[in-house]
Structure formats: structure tokens, C-alpha cells
Amino acid sequence: MRVLLQRAARAEVSIDGQVVGSLPAEGLVALVGVTHGDDIATAHKLAAKTWTLRILDGERSAADLGAPILAISQFTLYADTHKGRRPSWSAAAPSPISEPIVDAYVEGLRALGAHVETGRFGATMQVSLVNDGPLTILLESER
């Protein structure tokens, strides 16, 4: 599992021109990708890491500040570009496997006390954000 975290001054995700999720205050944008072998436990572990990682102002975490999180599924985090000019998506888990794991990541954050907004799984989304810092960190599960 991969979670690309971006510290954001503001962010929103839209589908067909309609905003479906946004940060109500400064917080984190989490782009979430799932690969084969990931499970609910992996999702909960990365949710806890996301919530407690000290990457916000004053080396504080989202948990310390009650900062909101905008979580968006993104299978393209598992693009393989080693061969040719067309990415391979074979490392990304298929939707029936990945959707419940992305949902578990969001549920894990909420269970820890996070205010989480989301995009819509499988939809074509437009994400806009102001990356604060800029700060972008890739979290990966151990295999």
C-alpha cells in the first residue's frame, strides 16, 4: 500500500464540476494506492502513521492539531514505467480488492478521531490543492 501525503493549505476534489470533498482547514491530502497482498490491517497501520506523523507546523501531527485529511484513491501510484512509453498498472490491485482497503484506511483515520473527507472511488476526479511547504511524503507498507 502506498499513501502519498501532501501538507496542504487548502484542497478540494471535484467530480463533473461538483465539489465532493475538501479540507475545511489546513491539513493533509492523502492519495491512496493499493497493491496485491494489502489488507485491512495494512490500511489501519498506514492510517495510524498518517494521523501521527509529525509533518505539520511545529513538528506536530494531524492528531496533535486535529487537522483534517482529504483521502483520495489513486491506483496510479502503482504505475510501472520501466518499459516503453505506456505505464503498466499490473501492480495495482483490482477495484473489488482495493476499494474495501481504501475504505478501511478512511475508517481507520476516523476511528482515531480524524475529520476525513474523500473523493469517490473509481471516478474521474479533479484535485486542486495548495501544497504547503511544499511538503510531500510517500508512506509505503512493508511487504
SVG drawing of the C-alpha trace seen along z (x, -y; Angstrom):
<svg xmlns="http://www.w3.org/2000/svg" viewBox="-22 -27 35 38">
<polyline fill="none" stroke="black" stroke-width="0.4" points="0.0,0.0 1.2,-3.5 0.0,-6.8 1.3,-9.9 0.9,-12.6 0.9,-16.3 0.7,-19.0 -1.9,-21.4 -3.1,-24.9 -6.3,-24.1 -7.6,-21.4 -10.7,-20.0 -11.8,-17.2 -14.5,-17.6 -16.4,-15.3 -18.2,-16.8 -17.7,-20.3 -19.2,-19.4 -17.0,-19.5 -17.4,-16.2 -14.7,-16.7 -12.5,-19.5 -10.3,-20.4 -12.2,-22.8 -8.8,-24.0 -5.1,-23.4 -4.4,-19.7 -3.2,-16.7 -4.1,-15.3 -3.6,-11.6 -3.5,-9.9 -4.0,-6.2 -2.9,-3.2 -3.4,0.5 -1.4,3.4 -1.8,7.1 -1.4,8.6 -2.5,5.5 -5.3,6.0 -7.4,4.2 -4.6,4.4 -2.2,2.7 -4.8,-0.1 -5.2,-0.6 -1.4,-0.7 -0.9,-3.4 -4.0,-5.3 -2.3,-5.4 1.0,-6.5 -0.8,-9.2 -2.6,-10.6 0.5,-10.6 3.3,-11.6 4.8,-14.9 4.9,-16.8 2.7,-19.8 3.7,-23.2 6.0,-23.0 6.7,-19.3 3.2,-18.4 0.9,-15.7 -2.6,-15.9 -3.6,-14.2 -1.9,-16.9 -3.7,-19.7 -6.9,-18.0 -6.0,-18.7 -8.4,-17.4 -7.4,-14.9 -8.7,-14.6 -8.2,-11.0 -8.4,-10.1 -8.0,-6.7 -5.3,-6.7 -4.3,-3.4 -1.8,-5.2 0.6,-5.3 1.5,-1.7 2.3,-2.7 5.3,-0.8 7.2,-2.9 10.3,-0.8 9.4,0.4 8.3,-1.6 6.2,-4.7 2.9,-3.3 2.7,-2.6 1.7,0.8 -1.0,0.9 -0.5,4.6 0.9,3.8 -2.3,2.0 -4.9,4.3 -8.2,4.5 -11.2,2.5 -13.0,5.3 -9.9,5.8 -8.7,2.2 -12.0,0.4 -12.6,2.0 -9.0,1.4 -9.2,-2.3 -12.4,-2.4 -10.6,-0.7 -7.9,-3.4 -10.6,-6.1 -12.4,-4.3 -9.2,-3.8 -8.5,-7.5 -12.0,-8.3 -11.7,-5.8 -8.6,-7.6 -10.5,-10.9 -9.7,-12.4 -12.1,-14.6 -11.8,-12.9 -13.3,-13.9 -13.0,-11.8 -13.3,-11.6 -15.3,-8.9 -13.7,-5.5 -13.2,-4.8 -14.5,-8.2 -12.6,-10.6 -11.7,-13.4 -10.2,-16.8 -8.0,-17.5 -6.8,-21.0 -4.6,-21.9 -2.0,-24.3 0.9,-22.2 2.2,-23.9 6.0,-24.0 5.9,-22.2 5.9,-19.0 5.2,-15.6 6.0,-12.3 5.5,-8.7 4.4,-6.2 4.7,-2.5 3.6,0.6 6.2,3.3 5.9,6.4"/>
</svg>
